[in-house]
Amino acid sequence: ILTGLRQNIVAMIEEYGTNNIYAFHLSTGPRVNEDRSERLRKPLTVADAETIKAQASAVDDVAVVAPNVGYGGGPFDDNVTYQGHNYRWGNTQGVTANYADLYNITLKEGRFISELDDQQRANVMVIGVNAADALFPGQQSNIAGTEVRMGGYNFEIIGVLEKRKAGFFGENEEDNAVFIPLRTAQKVAPARGHLLFVIRGRSGQVNEALMQSEEILRRRRNVKFEDPNNFDIKTADKFIEQFDSITAMVGLIAIAISSLGLLVGGIGVMNIMLVSVTERTKEIGVRKALGARRKDIVRQFLFEAMTLTFLGGILGVVLAVGISRVIMLLIPSLPASIPTWAVMTGLTVSIGVGLIFGVWPARKASRLDPIECLRYE
């Protein structure tokens, strides 16, 4: 499942645009803990975005986003209503006209927000597929041009987004999106001053665009040379690194738990092999009497132990694959992937357990006196 989630993140980044850089005054992406001092940071401004676009030679374009306009407890209620139907789970965002180009947005019908809509602070919106299904159940087309109500204002739906292929559990944040012009968002929710920048670097110059944008923001926000950034700026690859750091901790916990299971299983294998040595004492004596050397006896019992654990490893892999398939059938939206390296690692570890815990029984068998073995009843 973790592998499937990671593949979905990579697919989403590729679909949104690999040259994009994200800047926000607070830390973004998955986090384990929260720095309370971040709340004192001043938000980014439209002037910051304009300066980056004008002065950073490696930057191709900058889109400005006002995220979460209808935030909980705020003065603007972003519940969208239409003829008795409502949609209150929308992620309402104010965006500039170039947002669609930077995010590679595709429309199912209608058009996206234009520069004129933004300048005129027009009450228009572009909605995702979940919003369209909730407001217009069973209606697949002719949604653009409909007037709805949101936050005490009348809004015209001018476009419906096409559902993206990549997403978590079959969902994408754009499925719940309600996009309105940036200046309209600032008009209806003036108390919400947070802005997110989507900066697109020129082809092959993403790192240069990142450094130039960071330098400009540090200068405009009066950050001293020795002080860390009082804002967050990262490329899409950083989100993957953050996800990997979290899954690494999950992996360490899983390894610790499974190691206990392997220890118990290894001790069980060792006991089985010790019993086998005792039961086959006479056989060992006969083999030694016929010229078997110590290393031949050691090799025999080690191979038996490794074969035993190898068969156990195959059984474990079959069960793991089967359970994964069943889960994916029961929950089709759950991303899951079975990488070859995981299967090979599982089998290798299984064989290794047999090798390690089979050493003592094998050495014990090799040291038996052949005369005493032949006398053994």
N, C-alpha and C positions, 0 to 999 in steps of 0.2 A: 504493500500500500504506500509506504514512504517513497519507494522508487517510482511508483505511478504518479504520486503527487509532484515529485521533482520533474518528471517528464512533462507534466501539465504546465508547470511554471515555465519551463524552457519554451514550450510551444506557445504559451501566452505572450512571452517576451518577444518571440520571433514574429508573432501576429501583430502585436502592438507596434513594434519597431525596435530594432537592435541599436539604433543610433541615438536613442532617447536618453536624456539625462533629467533627473528629477530633483527639484530644489524646494525645500519647505523649511519654515523656521523651527519646526519640531522634528524629532527623529521619526523616520518612516520605516516601514517594513516590519517583519516579525521581531519581537523583543521579549526578553525574559523578564526584565525589570524596567522601571520607569524612573527617570531622573526628574525629581520635582522642580529643580531649578529651571527646567526648560519652560515652565509656565510663565516665567518672567520675561522671556524673549519677545521682542517686538516682531510682528508679522512682516513678511516681505511686502513690497509695494509694486504697483504697476510701473512706476518709474524705474525700479530695479530691473524689471524685465526689459524695458525699453533700452536701458543702458547696456545690458548684456547683448542685446541684438545689434546695437549700434557699434559697440567697441570690441566685441569678441570676433576676431576674424575667422575663427574655426567654427562659429555657430551659424547654422543655416536659418533657423527660425526659432521663435519662442512663443508658446501658447500659455495663457494665464487661466488658471482654474480657481473658482471660489468653491471649495469642497463643502459638502454637508451644510447647505444653506439652511435647511429646516432642522437644525440640530436640536436635540432634546432640551426642553426648557427655554428655547429661544422664542422670540416674538413672532416668528413667521411659521405658520402651520403649513407644511408642504403636502398635506393630504389632498390628493387629486380626486375630484368627484365629477360624475357624469350620469345623469338620469338614474339616480338611485344606486349606481355603482361607485365604489371608491377604491383608491389605491394609496395606502398609507405607508407602504414599505419602500417607497422610492428613495433613491439616493440622489436628491436634487443637487445639481451643480450648475454654477454659472461658468460659462466657457466663452473664450474668444472664437472668432470665426475660423481661425486656422487650426483649431483643435482636431477637427475631423481629418485633416491632412496629416498631422503629426501622429495620430493614433490609427491611421489606416482604417477609418470607419467606413462601413458599407451600409447603405440605406435600403430597406425593404420597399419603402415607398416615400414619396415626398422629397424634401430637400433638407439640408442642414442649415444651421444658423448662419446668416450672412453678416458681413461687416456693417451693412445698413441697419440690420436688426439690432446690432449691438449699439451703434451710434444713437439710434432713435429710442433705445431702451424699450423695444417692442415686447409686448406680452405674448411671446411665442415659445413653444417648447418642442423638443424632440424626445420621444419616449422609447424605452426598451420593450422587448417582446413580452415580458411579464406584466408590465404596466398596461400594454395594449390588450392582453388577454383578460386582465382584471376589469378594465373599463369597458371593453367591447367583447364580451364573451361570445365565441362562435363566429366573430366577424374577422375575416382574414385580410380584407382590403378596404379601400375607401375610408380609411381612418384619418388621413391627412386632410386638413381643412375643418375638422370638428372643433367646436369650442367647448372647453371644460373650465372647471372652477378650481382654483388653488389659492389658499391663503387670503381669501377675500377678493381675489382678482380674477377676471376672465382671461384665459389663455387660449390661444389657438394652437392646436397640434399641427405642425408643419411637416413632420417626418417621423417615420418609425424605423428603428434600427434593425438591421439584419442580425440574426443570432450568430455569434462567433462559434467556430468549431472547438476552440480550446476553452477550458474552464475547469473549475473545481467541482467535483460531484455533479457534472453536467451543467453547472451554472457558471455564469460570468457576471462580473459586477455591472456590465453594461445591460444585462437583461433587466435589471431593476432601475436603470438610470432614467432620470428626468433632467434633460439638459435645457437650460435657459440662457439667454445672453448674459455675459458678465456684468454689464452695466445695469441690466434689469435686476440681477441678483443683488447688486449693491443698492438698488432703489428700494426693493421690497424688503430686504433684510440688511439695513445699514449697520446694525450692531455686529454683523458677522464679517470681520475684517481679515480673516485668514485667506491667504493666497498660496497656491501651489504653481510652480513653474514646470512646464514640460519643454525642455531645451533639446533641440535636435542638432547634433553635430554634423558637420559636413562629412561626406563619405571618406573613411580612412583617417578622420581627425577627431574621433570621439574623445580620446584622452586629452588632446590639446584643448578641445572645447570645454571639457570638465575643469581643467586647470585655469583657463582664462575666466570662466564663469565664477569659479571659486574666488579668484583674485579680485574680481570686480565686486562681488558681494562682500568680501572682507573689507575692502576699501570703503564701500558705501555704508557699511554697518559699523565702521570705526573699530575694527578688531585689531588689537595690537599684535605685533609680529610673534611674540612668544605665547600668545593666548590661543586656545583652540577655537574652532569655528563656533559661533553662536547660531548656527543654522545647519541644516542637513542637506547635503548634495551628493548624489551617487548615480552611477550608471545602472542599467538594468542588471548587469552581472553581479552587482553587490547584493541584490535581493536574493539571487541564487546562493551566494556565499552565506548570507544570513540564514537562509533555510537549511543549508548544509550544516551550519554550526549547531542549530537546534536539533536536527535529526542525528547529529553525531552524539549528542548527549543521550538521546533515546536509544541509540545503538549501543552505547556503553552500558546503559542499564540492562538492555536485553542480553548483552554478552555476560554481564555479571550474574544474571538470573540463570541463563543457560549453562554457565560454567558449573554452577552447583548441580544442575541436572546431569551434566557430563561427568562430574566427579562421582556422583552416586552410581551412574551407569557404568563407569569405569571400574569401580569397586566391585560391582556385580559381575562384570566380565572377568575380573581377576579371580573372584571366588569360584566362578564356573570353571575356569581353566585349572585352578588348583584341584578341584574335585575331579576334573578330567585326568590330571596327572596321577592322582591317587588310584583312580579306576583303571588306568592303563599302565600301571607300574610293570606288570609282567611283559606287556608289549614293548615297553622301553628297554627292558632287560634283554629281550630277544633281539631287538634292533642293534643294541650295543654289542651283544655277543656275535652278531653277524658282521661287525665292523663299522657300525655307525659312529661317527665322531660327535663330540659335544656340540659343535656348531650345527651339525645336521639335526640334532634333537631340538636345539634352540630355534632353528629356522622353521622346523615343523610346527612347533607350538605357537610361534609368533604368527605364522601364516594362518593358522587356525583362528587365533584371536582376531586378527585383522579381517579375515573373511567374515567372522561373526558380526563384527561391528560395521563392516561394509554393507552387509545385508540389512542391518538395522538402519544404516544411513539411507539406503535405497527406499526402505519402507517409510522413513521420515519424509523424504523428498516427495514420494508419491502422495502421502497424506497432506503435505503442505500444498502441493499443486492442486490436489482435489478440493481442499477446503477453500483455497483462493478462487477456484472456478465457481464453486457453489456460492460464495459471497458475491462474486461479480454477477451471477445469475439472479440472486435475490435482490441485489442492489446494483442495477445496471449503471447508475451514475457514479458509483464508487470507482475511482481510478486505481488500477492495480497492474503490476507488471512483474514477471518472473524472470529476472536476469540470469543469464547462463553462469556468470561468475558466482552467484549465490548458491546455485545448485552444486557447482564444482567445489566451492569452499565447504559446503555442508558435508559432501562425501569425503573430502580430504580430512576434515576434522574427525569424522567418524572413524576413518582408517587410523588416524593418529592416536585416537583413544585406545583402539585395540593394540597398537604397537607399544604404547607407553605402559598400559596396565597388563600387557601380556609378557613383559620382560621377566618379572619375578617368577611366575609359574614356569616359563620356558627355561630359565636358569636353574630352577629347582629340579626340573625334569632331567636336565643335562648332567647334573651332579650326582644323580643316583648311581649307586654301585650295581653293576650288572648282575653280580652273583646274588646280592640281596634281592634284586628285582625278580630273578628267576625263582627264588624261594618264596616270594610274596604270594599269599593266598587271598 
